[in-house]
Amino acid sequence: MVKTRHWERHRTQRIGWLRAAVLGANDGIVSTASLLLGVAAADASRDNVLLAGLAGLVAGAMSMAAGEYVSVHSQADTEAADLERERRELETDSESEHNELTAIYIGRGLDAHLARQVADQLMKHDALGAHARDELGITSMLRARPIQAALASAGSFAVGAALPLAVAAAASAASILWWIAGASLVCLAVLGGIAARAGGASIAVGALRVTFWGALAMAVTAAVGRLVGAAV
């Protein structure tokens, strides 16, 4: 009797969009908050601070989208090239490919006879799919998706950048530095915790890791802005 398939949702299914979304949101908060702090520390006017933040949001979102698309598309091109090579090899030298697949299963712990039977069955069912999965490590779950990565990265960057920008717009000129820094660090801690929770890691470690690097980036940028403002 064939049992009903048991469906499970694994965290690795989120890798495609989760990595891009976390990177985009983190970069949006850190880069925009750092930019705002640097400009504000240079004694720029409130309008100039907000204008710089808005420009950073738009430019950063577009840059993240383009960067993710190009980067992930390069991965997709590599996968496609490897699959095309496997397709040609299956057409011209099927026996060698069969032996190669058998050797992979032997290496994973099957005896030679069973390994050959498994290779026979899988190659009859979907030879290219079997080699893609077991030889190249390419699966439908983890395949590169450039458009998904670009949209997730750009959207999350814009959302992340909007947070310190909104705080800057609402804060008074006298306390704008402290409000931007404090709110941004809180947002980074929450983001790190959410990302760690989604990925199955320690929430505290994830929050601390993201907050530390964000605080360092903002501190360095604010210091540079202060020095430049004093010099000018």
N, C-alpha and C positions, 0 to 999 in steps of 0.2 A: 504494500500500500504506500502510495506517495503522500508524504505529509505536506500540509499547507506550508508555503514558504514563510519563514519568520523574518519579518522586516525589522531592521535596526537602523537607527540614525547614528552615525559616528561623527566625532568631532572633525575628522579629516575631511568630511564633506564640506566643511566651512572654509577650508584653507584658501580656496580661490578668491573669495570676496573678503574674508576676515583679515587676511594679511594686508590687502590694499586699503581696506577701510580703517584699520587701526593705524597704519602708517600715515594715511591721509589726515585723519583727525589729530593724531599726535603732532604731525608737522604743521597743521593749521594752527593749533594752539600755540606751540612753541615759537614758530617763526613769526607769527603775527604779534604775539605778546612781546617777544624780544624786539621786534621792529618798533612797536609802540613805546616800549620802555626806552629804547635807544634814542628815539626822536624826542620823547618827553624829557629825558635826562639832559638833552642838549639845550633845554630851555626853549623849545619851539612852542609856538602858539597852539592852543587847543585845536583850532581848525586844521592846522598843519599835521598834528598828530593823527587826527581822524582821517584826513586825506591819505596820509601815508599808510594807515591801516587798511583802508578800503582798497587802495592800489595793491597792497600786499595780498589781500584776499583774492582779488580777481586774477592777478598774475600768478599767484601760487596755485590756485585751482587749475588754471589752464596748463601750467607747467607740470603739475602732478598727473593730469590726464594724459598729456603728451608723453611724459616719461614712462608712465606705467604701460601705455599702449605700445610704445616702441620696444620696451624691455620685454614685456610678456609676449609680444608678437615675435620677437627673436626666438624665444623659447618655442613658440608654436611652429615657427619655420624649421627649427632644428628637429622637432618631433616629426613633422611632415616629411622631412628629408630622410630620417631614419626609417620611417614606415615605408617610404617608396623604395628604399634600398632593400628592405626585407621582402617587399612584394616581388621585386625582380629576382632576388635569390630564391624565393619559393618557386618561381616559374622556371628558373634555369637549373637549379640544383636542389630539388626537393628532398632528396635522400640525405644530403649533408645537413640541411636544416632540421630534418627529423632527428638525426643523430645528435645534433646540438641541443635540441629540446630535451631529448632523452637524458643527455649528460647533466642538464640543469636539474632534472628531477632526481637523478641519482645523487647529485650533490646536496640535495635537500633532504635526503634520508630514505628514498625509496630504493628497493632492490632493483636490479637491472631489468628483470622481466616485467615487473609492475610499472617501472618507469617507461618502458617502451609501450606498454599497453595504454598508459595515460597519454603519452605523446600521440599514439595512433588515434585515440578517440578525440582528443582536442584538435588535432590537425584536420580530421574529417569534418568536425563541426565548424571550426573557424581558425584556419591555420595562421592567418595574419594576426588575428586577435590574440592567439596564444603566444606568439612570439613577441608581440607588442607588450603584453602584460608580463611574461615570465623572463624574457631576454632583455627587453629595453626598459621595463619598469613603467610603461605608459598605460594608464588606465583612464576610463571615461571620467572617473571621479576627480582625478588629479591633473587632467589635461589642461594646458594653458588656454585661458579665455581672455584675449586682449581687451575686448570691448567691456566685458564685465569688470575687469580690473581697473580700466580707465574711468568708468562711470563711478565705481565705488570709491576710488581714490579721490577724484575731483569733488564728488558730493560730500564726502566726509571731511575733506580739507576745508571746504566752504563752511560747513557747519562748525568745525573746530575753530576756524578763524573768526567766525561771527561772535563767538563767546567773549573773547577779550575785547573785541571791537565794541560790542554792546556795553560792556562794563566801562570802557573808556568814554563812551558817549554819555553814560549816566553819572559818572563820578565827577566830583568837583575838581577844578584845576589844581587846588592845593594838595589833594590826596590822590591824584590820578595814578601816580607811580605805585603806591601801596595797594590800591584797589586792583589794578591790572595784575600785579605780581601775585597777590593773595588769591584772587579768583581763578587765575590761570593754574596755579599750583593745585587748587582744589579740583578743578576740571581734569587736570592730568592724573591726579590720584584716582578719581572716579573712572576715567578712561582705562587706566592701567588695571584696575580691579575688574572692570567689565571684560576686558580683553583676556585677562588671565582666567576668569570664570568661564568664558566661552571656550577657551582652549584647554580647560581642565587643569590649569596650573594653580599655584598658590596665589590667592587674591592679594595678600599682604605684600608678598615679594614683587608681584607684578606692579602694584601701585607704587611701591617704593622705588623700583627701578625707573619707571617712567618719570616720576616726580623729581628724582635726583638729576637726571640729565636735562630735564626742562629747567630746573632751577639754575643749573650751571650755565646753560645757554643764555637765560635771561640776565643773569648776573654779569656775565662777560659783555653782553651787548649793552647793558645799561652803563657799565664802567667805560666802555669805549665812547658812548654817547656823551657821558659827562666830561670826559677828557677833551673830546672834540669841541663840545660847547664852551668849555673853559678857554680853549685855545683860540676859538673864533671870537 
